[in-house]
Amino acid sequence: MLIHPWDAARDAAEWQQWLAVHDFGQLAVNGLPGEPPHVQPLHFAYDAEHDEVLIHLARPNPLWPAVEANPEVMLSVVDDYAFVPGPWQAPPDAPPEHGTPTSLYAAVQLRCTAHVVDDPAEKAALLNRQIGHFQPEGGSARAAVGEAPYGRLLSGIRGLRLDVVDVRAKFKYAGHRPAEVRDRIAAGLAGRGGPRDAAARERLLGRTGA
């Protein structure tokens, strides 16, 4: 992923805060010889304090042999994206039709070392940490070995703990464009009101002057 200086995260806090509320991505695992890579969509919980990612998947998932053969994996998360029509990006001294269409988006890629979690008690602890992230208000029973309602289900899943070894974060929001162009893009997003336009506009305005 190409990251220009003006698109780079300002600091670790920027991408960590973004990742805390963008917790659905794709896990990419190198395939076994002769096989294509595995790409698994999934929810995950990122723990900034320990710099690790918590995941669980069904035991029949076909990616397990590939993870065990090569535990170096990539978790990719992309969101807050929007298409920008060319006229919105036209330089202040150029006609609208000379503007270049582009995409706005935020992306975080975590290169990780995967550790498979099969011990029932460790799986239960991993699940409880995930639920604590996604459902902090509670309302569900805790997972515990041998206890209803989830104890009997533990054998049907495997856990993954991903230790983060490298991070690439990109926030592509017209950071190198003059203020007049950024304001025009923001106004265009507000007027269009597409599914992700509000989030992209908020990100663009939040990075003004970054």
Backbone as ProteinMPNN parsed JSONL, in Angstrom:
{"seq_chain_A": "MLIHPWDAARDAAEWQQWLAVHDFGQLAVNGLPGEPPHVQPLHFAYDAEHDEVLIHLARPNPLWPAVEANPEVMLSVVDDYAFVPGPWQAPPDAPPEHGTPTSLYAAVQLRCTAHVVDDPAEKAALLNRQIGHFQPEGGSARAAVGEAPYGRLLSGIRGLRLDVVDVRAKFKYAGHRPAEVRDRIAAGLAGRGGPRDAAARERLLGRTGA", "coords_chain_A": {"N_chain_A": [[0.847, -1.187, 0.0], [0.719, 2.06, -1.027], [1.805, 4.931, 0.655], [1.597, 8.236, 0.856], [3.359, 11.055, 2.286], [1.48, 12.986, 3.197], [-0.748, 11.461, 3.609], [-0.234, 9.781, 5.67], [-0.664, 8.339, 8.958], [-0.993, 10.544, 11.725], [-0.002, 9.904, 14.198], [0.455, 7.03, 16.383], [-1.806, 6.951, 17.962], [-3.861, 7.918, 16.345], [-4.47, 5.91, 14.372], [-4.988, 3.784, 16.109], [-7.219, 4.632, 17.606], [-9.065, 4.842, 15.545], [-9.162, 2.179, 14.704], [-10.304, 1.002, 16.914], [-13.012, 1.387, 16.681], [-13.595, 0.431, 14.248], [-13.964, -2.493, 13.61], [-14.165, -4.697, 11.929], [-12.807, -6.691, 9.496], [-10.518, -8.096, 7.064], [-8.805, -11.096, 7.16], [-5.79, -12.11, 5.911], [-4.144, -14.94, 4.779], [-1.298, -16.75, 3.916], [-1.48, -19.155, 1.348], [-1.205, -22.775, 1.242], [1.459, -24.554, -0.527], [0.869, -24.266, -3.975], [-1.707, -23.416, -3.629], [-4.129, -20.708, -3.568], [-4.019, -17.592, -1.648], [-5.718, -17.425, 1.54], [-8.539, -15.502, 2.36], [-10.258, -14.148, 4.853], [-13.231, -12.764, 5.892], [-14.07, -11.055, 8.908], [-15.099, -10.29, 12.319], [-13.144, -8.67, 14.828], [-11.213, -8.127, 17.809], [-9.232, -5.551, 18.8], [-6.547, -5.108, 20.941], [-5.097, -2.511, 22.256], [-3.389, -2.061, 24.398], [-1.919, -4.398, 24.77], [-1.093, -4.775, 22.226], [-2.268, -6.642, 20.419], [-4.441, -8.841, 18.564], [-7.625, -10.317, 18.777], [-9.345, -13.189, 17.805], [-11.827, -15.548, 16.745], [-12.692, -18.558, 15.057], [-14.677, -20.934, 13.199], [-14.053, -24.407, 13.722], [-14.072, -26.087, 11.366], [-13.111, -24.343, 9.399], [-11.33, -23.742, 6.398], [-8.834, -22.468, 6.481], [-7.102, -23.164, 8.554], [-4.934, -25.176, 8.305], [-3.164, -23.693, 6.693], [-2.527, -21.463, 8.299], [-1.173, -22.752, 10.378], [0.993, -23.742, 8.982], [2.265, -21.435, 8.125], [2.544, -18.872, 10.114], [2.659, -16.123, 9.711], [0.69, -13.464, 9.095], [-1.786, -11.184, 7.671], [-3.876, -8.583, 8.687], [-6.393, -6.698, 7.367], [-8.07, -3.628, 7.223], [-10.544, -1.549, 5.974], [-12.361, 1.432, 5.557], [-14.786, 4.151, 5.812], [-14.892, 5.257, 3.27], [-15.139, 6.968, 0.103], [-16.184, 7.923, -3.164], [-14.798, 10.48, -5.139], [-15.893, 12.791, -7.382], [-14.414, 14.083, -10.432], [-14.788, 16.98, -10.943], [-15.001, 18.043, -8.338], [-12.45, 18.034, -7.443], [-11.006, 19.79, -8.948], [-8.329, 22.054, -9.578], [-8.094, 25.358, -8.124], [-7.677, 27.288, -10.16], [-8.462, 26.088, -12.492], [-10.699, 24.717, -15.012], [-13.762, 22.993, -14.068], [-14.027, 20.514, -15.377], [-11.485, 19.59, -15.655], [-10.654, 18.439, -13.364], [-9.443, 15.699, -11.345], [-10.786, 12.54, -10.819], [-11.047, 10.665, -7.74], [-10.426, 8.529, -4.86], [-11.448, 8.596, -1.474], [-10.354, 7.316, 1.626], [-9.888, 5.348, 4.623], [-7.386, 3.211, 5.853], [-6.031, 0.459, 7.53], [-3.417, -1.732, 8.014], [-2.372, -4.58, 9.559], [0.426, -6.38, 10.177], [1.025, -9.543, 11.368], [1.925, -12.081, 13.793], [0.546, -15.175, 14.096], [-1.065, -17.033, 16.658], [-2.388, -20.056, 17.409], [-5.178, -20.891, 19.371], [-6.162, -23.44, 21.318], [-6.619, -24.58, 23.773], [-9.233, -25.238, 26.01], [-9.911, -23.545, 28.259], [-8.406, -21.269, 27.706], [-9.552, -20.532, 25.293], [-12.116, -19.87, 26.16], [-11.521, -17.647, 27.755], [-10.541, -15.917, 25.771], [-12.854, -15.57, 24.211], [-14.492, -14.257, 26.061], [-13.118, -11.871, 26.368], [-13.436, -10.826, 23.805], [-16.244, -10.514, 23.719], [-16.468, -8.617, 25.714], [-15.462, -6.44, 24.389], [-17.215, -6.073, 22.146], [-19.725, -6.096, 23.283], [-20.088, -4.38, 25.64], [-22.053, -3.648, 27.389], [-22.963, -5.936, 28.489], [-25.225, -8.688, 29.196], [-25.058, -11.205, 28.128], [-24.247, -14.596, 28.978], [-21.148, -15.585, 30.536], [-18.491, -17.262, 28.875], [-17.446, -20.472, 29.856], [-15.553, -23.314, 30.662], [-17.194, -26.369, 30.442], [-19.569, -25.363, 31.385], [-22.96, -24.307, 31.021], [-24.21, -21.655, 28.905], [-22.364, -21.975, 26.879], [-20.216, -23.656, 27.147], [-20.264, -26.23, 25.997], [-19.97, -25.587, 23.364], [-17.406, -24.826, 22.861], [-15.653, -26.669, 21.762], [-16.157, -26.562, 19.088], [-14.906, -24.433, 17.938], [-11.889, -22.552, 17.16], [-9.382, -20.506, 18.545], [-7.649, -17.442, 17.727], [-4.813, -15.635, 18.399], [-3.322, -12.725, 17.566], [-0.188, -11.404, 17.354], [0.913, -8.195, 16.906], [3.258, -7.088, 14.613], [3.974, -5.18, 12.78], [2.736, -2.12, 11.433], [0.775, -0.496, 9.013], [-0.682, 2.429, 8.184], [-3.124, 4.427, 6.653], [-4.622, 7.462, 5.741], [-6.42, 8.74, 3.512], [-7.302, 11.653, 2.544], [-7.375, 13.988, 0.845], [-5.175, 15.477, 1.7], [-3.069, 16.903, 0.549], [-4.198, 18.818, -0.962], [-5.272, 22.199, -1.746], [-6.943, 24.429, 0.596], [-9.328, 25.439, -0.461], [-10.105, 23.481, -2.309], [-10.411, 21.243, -0.655], [-12.542, 22.167, 0.908], [-14.498, 22.3, -1.058], [-14.77, 19.594, -1.704], [-15.718, 18.627, 0.758], [-18.179, 19.974, 0.893], [-19.419, 18.842, -1.323], [-19.643, 16.145, -0.54], [-21.372, 16.437, 1.64], [-23.655, 17.372, 0.351], [-24.248, 15.278, -1.42], [-24.68, 12.997, 0.192], [-24.251, 10.161, 0.365], [-23.967, 6.597, 1.307], [-21.551, 6.354, 2.879], [-20.626, 8.886, 2.915], [-20.875, 10.861, 4.937], [-19.195, 9.924, 6.981], [-16.742, 9.932, 5.635], [-16.528, 12.659, 5.097], [-16.383, 13.71, 7.692], [-13.935, 12.645, 8.474], [-12.236, 13.853, 6.611], [-12.524, 16.615, 7.287], [-11.591, 16.483, 9.884], [-8.92, 16.009, 9.52], [-7.932, 18.28, 8.407], [-5.323, 20.399, 7.792], [-3.557, 18.627, 8.842]], "CA_chain_A": [[0.0, 0.0, 0.0], [1.476, 3.306, -1.124], [1.385, 5.937, 1.63], [2.285, 9.514, 0.727], [3.516, 11.701, 3.603], [0.275, 13.694, 3.629], [-1.784, 10.477, 3.926], [0.21, 8.942, 6.784], [-1.239, 8.622, 10.275], [-0.243, 11.555, 12.451], [0.688, 9.187, 15.275], [-0.174, 5.736, 16.639], [-3.139, 7.139, 18.551], [-4.882, 8.129, 15.305], [-4.952, 4.651, 13.812], [-5.526, 2.943, 17.173], [-8.575, 5.091, 17.9], [-9.894, 4.472, 14.402], [-9.329, 0.723, 14.696], [-11.149, 0.609, 18.04], [-14.428, 1.44, 16.287], [-13.701, -0.217, 12.933], [-13.51, -3.8, 14.072], [-14.476, -5.759, 10.975], [-11.813, -6.617, 8.434], [-10.22, -9.34, 6.352], [-7.559, -11.749, 7.531], [-5.145, -12.735, 4.758], [-3.222, -16.002, 5.187], [-0.646, -17.381, 2.769], [-1.956, -20.506, 1.075], [-0.231, -23.852, 1.136], [2.016, -24.6, -1.883], [-0.082, -24.585, -5.029], [-3.027, -22.89, -3.313], [-4.18, -19.255, -3.429], [-4.145, -17.152, -0.257], [-7.033, -17.402, 2.185], [-8.965, -14.175, 2.803], [-11.4, -14.422, 5.712], [-13.888, -11.626, 6.545], [-14.351, -11.381, 10.304], [-14.997, -9.341, 13.418], [-11.966, -8.885, 15.659], [-11.028, -7.171, 18.898], [-7.844, -5.111, 18.9], [-6.157, -4.705, 22.284], [-3.971, -1.598, 22.086], [-2.464, -2.17, 25.533], [-1.029, -5.543, 24.553], [-0.768, -4.794, 20.805], [-2.659, -7.929, 19.891], [-5.773, -8.964, 17.994], [-8.291, -11.535, 19.215], [-10.248, -13.699, 16.775], [-12.151, -16.968, 16.782], [-13.323, -19.047, 13.835], [-15.165, -22.311, 13.289], [-13.015, -25.423, 13.54], [-13.976, -26.584, 9.978], [-12.623, -23.343, 8.454], [-10.208, -24.336, 5.653], [-7.558, -21.745, 6.574], [-6.258, -23.582, 9.685], [-3.637, -25.759, 7.918], [-2.281, -22.649, 6.164], [-2.035, -20.687, 9.442], [-0.205, -23.566, 11.115], [2.195, -23.868, 8.156], [2.93, -20.134, 8.053], [1.761, -18.013, 10.997], [2.775, -14.697, 9.381], [-0.579, -13.131, 8.457], [-2.094, -9.761, 7.539], [-5.25, -8.166, 8.927], [-6.618, -5.466, 6.618], [-9.337, -2.969, 7.538], [-10.781, -0.375, 5.126], [-13.707, 1.99, 5.754], [-14.918, 5.611, 5.663], [-14.457, 5.537, 1.907], [-16.078, 7.669, -0.761], [-15.692, 8.326, -4.484], [-14.804, 11.929, -5.345], [-15.935, 13.125, -8.812], [-13.355, 14.963, -10.887], [-14.988, 18.429, -10.743], [-14.778, 18.443, -6.946], [-11.01, 18.111, -7.182], [-10.342, 20.684, -9.886], [-7.561, 23.139, -8.958], [-8.839, 26.623, -8.094], [-7.524, 28.067, -11.381], [-8.731, 25.217, -13.635], [-12.123, 24.441, -15.199], [-14.183, 21.802, -13.325], [-13.845, 19.256, -16.121], [-10.077, 19.192, -15.603], [-10.379, 17.787, -12.091], [-9.137, 14.268, -11.396], [-11.547, 11.725, -9.848], [-10.2, 9.916, -6.807], [-11.09, 7.874, -3.735], [-11.063, 8.881, -0.094], [-10.537, 6.131, 2.466], [-8.962, 5.042, 5.71], [-6.971, 1.806, 5.792], [-5.007, 0.015, 8.478], [-2.951, -3.092, 7.768], [-1.572, -5.105, 10.66], [1.169, -7.621, 9.93], [0.974, -10.204, 12.672], [2.265, -13.487, 13.988], [-0.66, -15.816, 14.618], [-0.946, -18.135, 17.614], [-3.654, -20.781, 17.489], [-5.599, -21.146, 20.752], [-7.012, -24.627, 21.362], [-6.945, -24.936, 25.149], [-10.611, -24.782, 26.263], [-9.975, -22.413, 29.181], [-7.878, -20.101, 27.01], [-10.57, -20.129, 24.322], [-13.189, -19.202, 26.898], [-11.028, -16.321, 28.133], [-10.486, -15.12, 24.555], [-14.233, -15.21, 23.858], [-14.997, -13.27, 27.02], [-12.501, -10.586, 26.039], [-14.101, -10.33, 22.603], [-17.58, -10.046, 24.088], [-16.279, -7.382, 26.453], [-15.264, -5.369, 23.413], [-18.374, -5.847, 21.292], [-20.964, -6.023, 24.06], [-19.686, -3.927, 26.983], [-23.23, -3.523, 28.251], [-23.296, -7.242, 29.052], [-26.445, -9.301, 28.705], [-24.805, -12.596, 27.751], [-23.501, -15.396, 29.95], [-19.729, -15.731, 30.252], [-18.058, -18.587, 28.441], [-16.663, -21.199, 30.855], [-15.423, -24.729, 30.321], [-18.106, -27.287, 31.108], [-20.742, -24.679, 31.918], [-23.928, -23.816, 30.048], [-24.678, -22.285, 27.665], [-21.348, -21.969, 25.832], [-19.144, -24.613, 27.381], [-20.288, -27.349, 25.039], [-19.685, -25.088, 22.022], [-15.994, -24.469, 22.727], [-14.939, -27.631, 20.913], [-16.45, -26.286, 17.685], [-14.165, -23.265, 17.463], [-10.487, -22.383, 17.523], [-9.064, -19.097, 18.718], [-6.417, -16.901, 17.154], [-4.255, -14.433, 19.001], [-2.368, -12.168, 16.612], [0.768, -10.43, 17.87], [1.191, -7.209, 15.859], [4.694, -6.85, 14.436], [4.166, -4.003, 11.939], [1.474, -1.44, 11.123], [0.74, 0.501, 7.945], [-1.952, 3.145, 8.313], [-3.278, 5.453, 5.62], [-5.852, 8.246, 5.803], [-6.339, 9.451, 2.231], [-8.382, 12.639, 2.586], [-7.011, 15.231, 0.152], [-4.278, 16.222, 2.571], [-2.143, 17.757, -0.207], [-4.978, 19.767, -1.759], [-5.491, 23.491, -1.082], [-8.137, 24.493, 1.433], [-10.512, 25.655, -1.312], [-10.508, 22.194, -2.889], [-10.921, 20.4, 0.435], [-13.873, 22.676, 1.265], [-15.414, 21.905, -2.125], [-15.036, 18.16, -1.524], [-16.57, 18.48, 1.94], [-19.523, 20.416, 0.526], [-19.973, 17.842, -2.227], [-20.027, 14.972, 0.243], [-22.558, 16.788, 2.425], [-24.798, 17.478, -0.538], [-24.582, 13.983, -2.02], [-25.275, 12.196, 1.251], [-24.18, 8.723, 0.116], [-23.907, 5.754, 2.507], [-20.368, 6.604, 3.703], [-20.155, 10.252, 2.687], [-20.772, 11.61, 6.194], [-17.987, 9.481, 7.678], [-15.587, 10.423, 4.883], [-16.457, 14.107, 5.295], [-15.887, 13.943, 9.055], [-12.504, 12.326, 8.491], [-11.563, 14.899, 5.841], [-12.492, 17.838, 8.064], [-10.777, 16.248, 11.061], [-7.493, 15.996, 9.174], [-7.555, 19.547, 7.79], [-4.119, 20.983, 8.387], [-2.699, 17.59, 9.444]], "C_chain_A": [[0.886, 1.242, 0.0], [0.912, 4.317, -0.128], [2.225, 7.197, 1.412], [2.387, 10.178, 2.103], [2.245, 12.369, 4.101], [-0.888, 12.749, 3.967], [-1.432, 9.633, 5.156], [-0.515, 9.319, 8.075], [-0.361, 9.629, 11.006], [0.564, 10.94, 13.586], [-0.055, 7.868, 15.484], [-1.581, 5.895, 17.19], [-4.199, 7.293, 17.477], [-5.389, 6.802, 14.763], [-5.507, 3.726, 14.888], [-6.959, 3.339, 17.533], [-9.532, 4.736, 16.769], [-10.193, 2.976, 14.42], [-10.258, 0.266, 15.813], [-12.623, 0.582, 17.672], [-14.645, 0.926, 14.864], [-13.132, -1.625, 13.106], [-14.025, -4.953, 13.225], [-13.509, -5.611, 9.816], [-11.652, -7.947, 7.739], [-8.843, -9.845, 6.767], [-7.009, -12.478, 6.315], [-4.063, -13.695, 5.255], [-2.611, -16.606, 3.936], [-1.156, -18.8, 2.587], [-0.826, -21.521, 1.125], [0.31, -23.897, -0.29], [0.978, -25.039, -2.913], [-1.484, -24.069, -4.785], [-2.988, -21.365, -3.269], [-4.244, -18.866, -1.962], [-5.58, -17.299, 0.237], [-7.318, -15.962, 2.609], [-10.292, -14.35, 3.532], [-11.995, -13.147, 6.285], [-14.244, -11.991, 7.989], [-14.402, -10.144, 11.194], [-13.749, -9.682, 14.236], [-11.983, -7.86, 16.78], [-9.549, -6.834, 18.977], [-7.586, -4.594, 20.303], [-4.905, -3.843, 22.166], [-2.939, -1.746, 23.196], [-1.455, -3.287, 25.318], [-0.611, -5.681, 23.094], [-1.048, -6.169, 20.199], [-4.108, -7.887, 19.418], [-6.35, -10.308, 18.401], [-9.371, -11.918, 18.204], [-10.645, -15.121, 17.164], [-12.906, -17.335, 15.516], [-13.769, -20.492, 14.048], [-14.036, -23.303, 13.012], [-12.944, -25.946, 12.097], [-13.429, -25.568, 8.976], [-11.381, -23.878, 7.726], [-8.873, -23.612, 5.804], [-6.608, -22.282, 7.644], [-4.948, -24.233, 9.264], [-2.651, -24.71, 7.404], [-1.712, -21.798, 7.29], [-0.959, -21.466, 10.187], [1.092, -23.731, 10.329], [2.971, -22.566, 8.097], [2.116, -19.147, 8.884], [1.898, -16.518, 10.735], [1.566, -14.296, 8.536], [-0.754, -11.612, 8.392], [-3.579, -9.55, 7.818], [-5.428, -6.801, 8.276], [-8.012, -4.927, 6.918], [-9.434, -1.703, 6.687], [-12.2, 0.118, 5.383], [-13.658, 3.504, 5.548], [-14.473, 6.044, 4.269], [-15.565, 6.227, 1.115], [-15.397, 7.959, -2.093], [-15.84, 9.837, -4.62], [-14.822, 12.202, -6.849], [-14.852, 14.134, -9.174], [-13.599, 16.446, -10.634], [-14.762, 18.896, -9.312], [-13.299, 18.695, -6.663], [-10.279, 19.084, -8.104], [-9.549, 21.759, -9.142], [-8.331, 24.454, -9.044], [-8.78, 27.404, -9.403], [-7.804, 27.249, -12.64], [-10.235, 25.02, -13.796], [-12.509, 23.142, -14.494], [-13.886, 20.491, -14.049], [-12.397, 18.789, -16.144], [-9.713, 18.535, -14.267], [-10.2, 16.288, -12.238], [-9.98, 13.502, -10.376], [-10.593, 10.952, -8.936], [-11.068, 9.221, -5.762], [-10.573, 8.454, -2.435], [-11.269, 7.599, 0.706], [-9.541, 6.127, 3.611], [-8.638, 3.552, 5.63], [-5.882, 1.551, 6.825], [-4.688, -1.434, 8.169], [-2.021, -3.503, 8.904], [-0.888, -6.395, 10.211], [1.387, -8.277, 11.277], [1.566, -11.603, 12.617], [1.1, -14.139, 14.706], [-0.31, -16.951, 15.57], [-2.315, -18.788, 17.752], [-3.946, -21.112, 18.95], [-6.584, -22.303, 20.745], [-7.373, -25.046, 22.785], [-8.329, -24.394, 25.5], [-10.698, -23.57, 27.185], [-9.458, -21.136, 28.52], [-8.858, -19.603, 25.952], [-11.701, -19.386, 25.017], [-12.763, -17.789, 27.296], [-10.973, -15.389, 26.928], [-11.885, -14.65, 24.156], [-14.778, -14.134, 24.795], [-14.375, -11.893, 26.783], [-13.135, -9.984, 24.787], [-15.482, -9.768, 22.932], [-17.485, -8.738, 24.879], [-16.07, -6.188, 25.544], [-16.554, -5.045, 22.67], [-19.665, -5.595, 22.069], [-20.661, -5.575, 25.481], [-20.848, -3.766, 27.937], [-23.638, -4.852, 28.882], [-24.545, -7.828, 28.426], [-26.291, -10.733, 28.266], [-24.018, -13.286, 28.846], [-22.027, -15.443, 29.556], [-19.451, -17.155, 29.796], [-17.189, -19.206, 29.521], [-16.67, -22.672, 30.494], [-16.416, -25.555, 31.138], [-19.366, -26.65, 31.655], [-21.646, -24.198, 30.783], [-23.886, -22.287, 30.038], [-23.584, -22.503, 26.634], [-20.275, -23.033, 25.985], [-19.09, -25.73, 26.359], [-19.946, -26.905, 23.619], [-18.2, -24.818, 21.79], [-15.238, -25.411, 21.796], [-15.147, -27.353, 19.429], [-15.719, -25.091, 17.117], [-12.692, -23.391, 17.804], [-10.242, -20.877, 17.635], [-7.793, -18.726, 17.991], [-6.032, -15.656, 17.934], [-3.161, -13.939, 18.07], [-1.492, -11.141, 17.294], [1.156, -9.486, 16.731], [2.695, -6.939, 15.801], [4.97, -5.633, 13.551], [2.798, -3.436, 11.579], [1.692, -0.473, 9.981], [-0.644, 1.132, 7.978], [-1.994, 4.297, 7.324], [-4.634, 6.131, 5.775], [-5.826, 9.191, 4.604], [-7.521, 10.415, 2.128], [-7.9, 13.999, 2.077], [-6.068, 16.104, 0.973], [-3.33, 17.155, 1.85], [-2.877, 18.78, -1.059], [-5.135, 21.094, -1.012], [-6.833, 23.506, -0.352], [-9.4, 24.662, 0.603], [-11.021, 24.345, -1.897], [-11.065, 21.275, -1.803], [-12.323, 20.852, 0.851], [-14.905, 22.271, 0.215], [-15.767, 20.419, -2.009], [-15.976, 17.937, -0.351], [-18.007, 18.885, 1.627], [-20.191, 19.409, -0.403], [-20.426, 16.59, -1.491], [-21.293, 15.242, 1.043], [-23.798, 16.836, 1.548], [-25.224, 16.151, -1.126], [-25.225, 13.048, -1.016], [-25.312, 10.71, 0.986], [-23.967, 7.94, 1.397], [-22.721, 6.041, 3.423], [-19.855, 8.044, 3.569], [-19.977, 11.035, 3.98], [-19.501, 11.226, 6.944], [-16.733, 9.978, 6.965], [-15.418, 11.931, 5.079], [-15.916, 14.433, 6.688], [-14.389, 13.696, 9.134], [-11.71, 13.404, 7.743], [-11.436, 16.176, 6.664], [-11.603, 17.68, 9.303], [-9.293, 16.272, 10.793], [-7.055, 17.279, 8.48], [-6.364, 20.143, 8.53], [-3.206, 19.957, 9.018], [-1.319, 17.613, 8.8]], "O_chain_A": [[1.694, 1.447, 0.906], [-0.298, 4.536, -0.068], [3.412, 7.227, 1.738], [1.581, 9.89, 2.988], [1.953, 12.329, 5.296], [-1.89, 13.176, 4.54], [-2.259, 8.851, 5.624], [-0.926, 10.464, 8.26], [0.866, 9.575, 10.917], [1.667, 11.389, 13.897], [-1.073, 7.616, 14.839], [-2.453, 5.07, 16.918], [-5.331, 6.847, 17.667], [-6.598, 6.581, 14.696], [-6.419, 2.949, 14.605], [-7.811, 2.476, 17.741], [-10.681, 4.37, 17.015], [-11.325, 2.555, 14.182], [-10.934, -0.753, 15.674], [-13.402, -0.156, 18.275], [-15.758, 0.983, 14.343], [-11.974, -1.893, 12.786], [-14.287, -6.044, 13.731], [-13.399, -4.538, 9.222], [-12.523, -8.814, 7.808], [-7.854, -9.113, 6.728], [-7.668, -13.353, 5.754], [-3.19, -13.321, 6.038], [-3.329, -16.94, 2.993], [-1.256, -19.56, 3.55], [0.352, -21.17, 1.059], [-0.312, -23.334, -1.189], [0.3, -26.053, -2.741], [-2.365, -24.252, -5.624], [-1.946, -20.781, -2.97], [-4.498, -19.719, -1.111], [-6.528, -17.297, -0.548], [-6.446, -15.284, 3.152], [-11.315, -14.658, 2.922], [-11.341, -12.489, 7.094], [-14.672, -13.113, 8.257], [-13.833, -9.1, 10.875], [-13.351, -10.844, 14.322], [-12.682, -6.85, 16.704], [-8.712, -7.711, 19.194], [-8.321, -3.74, 20.8], [-3.798, -4.355, 21.999], [-1.743, -1.575, 22.959], [-0.278, -3.141, 25.645], [0.14, -6.594, 22.749], [-0.188, -6.773, 19.557], [-4.888, -7.021, 19.814], [-5.653, -11.322, 18.376], [-10.194, -11.095, 17.804], [-9.886, -15.817, 17.838], [-13.663, -16.531, 14.972], [-13.299, -21.176, 14.956], [-13.173, -23.058, 12.168], [-11.842, -26.232, 11.627], [-13.293, -25.9, 7.798], [-10.475, -24.41, 8.368], [-7.863, -24.101, 5.298], [-5.434, -21.912, 7.661], [-3.909, -23.878, 9.82], [-1.449, -24.816, 7.645], [-0.534, -21.441, 7.252], [0.057, -20.895, 10.584], [2.167, -23.848, 10.919], [4.2, -22.579, 8.027], [1.102, -18.636, 8.41], [1.313, -15.715, 11.463], [1.431, -14.736, 7.394], [0.023, -10.858, 8.978], [-4.431, -10.243, 7.263], [-4.703, -5.858, 8.592], [-9.0, -5.66, 6.877], [-8.516, -0.882, 6.68], [-13.138, -0.679, 5.423], [-12.631, 4.061, 5.161], [-13.78, 7.047, 4.1], [-16.751, 6.089, 1.412], [-14.192, 8.208, -2.147], [-16.872, 10.405, -4.263], [-13.852, 11.875, -7.533], [-14.426, 14.934, -8.341], [-12.695, 17.126, -10.149], [-14.369, 20.042, -9.097], [-12.943, 19.461, -5.768], [-9.054, 19.187, -8.042], [-10.049, 22.32, -8.167], [-9.139, 24.635, -9.954], [-9.73, 28.114, -9.734], [-7.43, 27.661, -13.738], [-10.977, 25.141, -12.821], [-11.659, 22.266, -14.334], [-13.539, 19.489, -13.424], [-12.118, 17.686, -16.614], [-8.569, 18.121, -14.075], [-10.748, 15.679, -13.157], [-9.897, 13.786, -9.181], [-9.471, 10.629, -9.326], [-12.295, 9.322, -5.789], [-9.388, 8.768, -2.314], [-12.244, 6.879, 0.491], [-8.509, 6.797, 3.578], [-9.519, 2.732, 5.369], [-4.94, 2.33, 6.968], [-5.588, -2.268, 8.073], [-1.013, -2.849, 9.168], [-1.554, -7.383, 9.903], [1.874, -7.646, 12.216], [1.69, -12.215, 11.556], [0.71, -13.711, 15.793], [0.614, -17.726, 15.325], [-3.281, -18.146, 18.163], [-3.061, -21.562, 19.679], [-7.698, -22.18, 20.235], [-8.334, -25.79, 22.982], [-8.582, -23.204, 25.309], [-11.481, -22.657, 26.924], [-10.0, -20.053, 28.741], [-8.985, -18.398, 25.737], [-12.187, -18.377, 24.506], [-13.547, -16.846, 27.188], [-11.313, -14.211, 27.036], [-12.082, -13.486, 23.808], [-15.453, -13.205, 24.352], [-15.033, -10.87, 26.974], [-13.347, -8.774, 24.716], [-15.844, -8.682, 22.48], [-18.329, -7.855, 24.726], [-16.448, -5.065, 25.876], [-16.945, -3.882, 22.574], [-20.586, -4.954, 21.563], [-20.943, -6.304, 26.432], [-20.662, -3.749, 29.154], [-24.548, -4.897, 29.709], [-24.891, -7.518, 27.286], [-27.288, -11.421, 28.048], [-23.227, -12.661, 29.553], [-21.696, -15.351, 28.374], [-20.074, -18.114, 30.252], [-16.293, -18.548, 30.05], [-17.693, -23.208, 30.067], [-16.471, -25.452, 32.364], [-20.157, -27.318, 32.322], [-21.177, -23.749, 29.737], [-23.561, -21.679, 31.058], [-23.826, -23.147, 25.613], [-19.509, -23.284, 25.055], [-18.016, -26.129, 25.91], [-19.663, -27.741, 22.761], [-17.779, -24.605, 20.653], [-14.294, -25.0, 21.121], [-14.392, -27.854, 18.597], [-15.887, -24.762, 15.943], [-12.294, -24.22, 18.622], [-10.831, -20.084, 16.9], [-6.965, -19.581, 17.677], [-6.836, -14.74, 18.103], [-2.187, -14.647, 17.814], [-1.986, -10.116, 17.764], [1.671, -9.931, 15.705], [3.319, -6.605, 16.808], [6.081, -5.105, 13.565], [1.824, -4.176, 11.437], [2.666, 0.28, 9.968], [-1.654, 0.446, 7.817], [-1.028, 5.045, 7.176], [-5.661, 5.468, 5.922], [-5.282, 10.293, 4.674], [-8.604, 10.038, 1.68], [-7.998, 15.013, 2.768], [-6.161, 17.331, 0.939], [-2.828, 18.104, 2.45], [-2.247, 19.532, -1.803], [-5.132, 21.115, 0.219], [-7.729, 22.713, -0.64], [-10.437, 24.086, 0.932], [-12.23, 24.123, -1.971], [-12.078, 20.607, -2.011], [-13.192, 20.02, 1.115], [-16.043, 21.94, 0.547], [-16.922, 20.034, -2.192], [-16.921, 17.154, -0.446], [-18.947, 18.213, 2.05], [-21.389, 19.15, -0.285], [-21.484, 16.039, -1.795], [-22.18, 14.392, 1.121], [-24.871, 16.39, 1.957], [-26.415, 15.907, -1.316], [-26.208, 12.378, -1.331], [-26.289, 10.047, 1.334], [-23.803, 8.532, 2.464], [-22.873, 5.977, 4.643], [-18.774, 8.37, 4.058], [-19.02, 11.798, 4.108], [-18.807, 12.09, 7.479], [-15.772, 10.397, 7.612], [-14.296, 12.421, 5.21], [-15.087, 15.33, 6.842], [-13.661, 14.447, 9.783], [-10.639, 13.815, 8.191], [-10.355, 16.761, 6.732], [-10.942, 18.631, 9.721], [-8.491, 16.517, 11.694], [-5.921, 17.365, 8.009], [-6.408, 20.357, 9.741], [-2.209, 20.309, 9.649], [-0.453, 16.819, 9.167]]}, "name": "protein", "num_of_chains": 1, "seq": "MLIHPWDAARDAAEWQQWLAVHDFGQLAVNGLPGEPPHVQPLHFAYDAEHDEVLIHLARPNPLWPAVEANPEVMLSVVDDYAFVPGPWQAPPDAPPEHGTPTSLYAAVQLRCTAHVVDDPAEKAALLNRQIGHFQPEGGSARAAVGEAPYGRLLSGIRGLRLDVVDVRAKFKYAGHRPAEVRDRIAAGLAGRGGPRDAAARERLLGRTGA"}
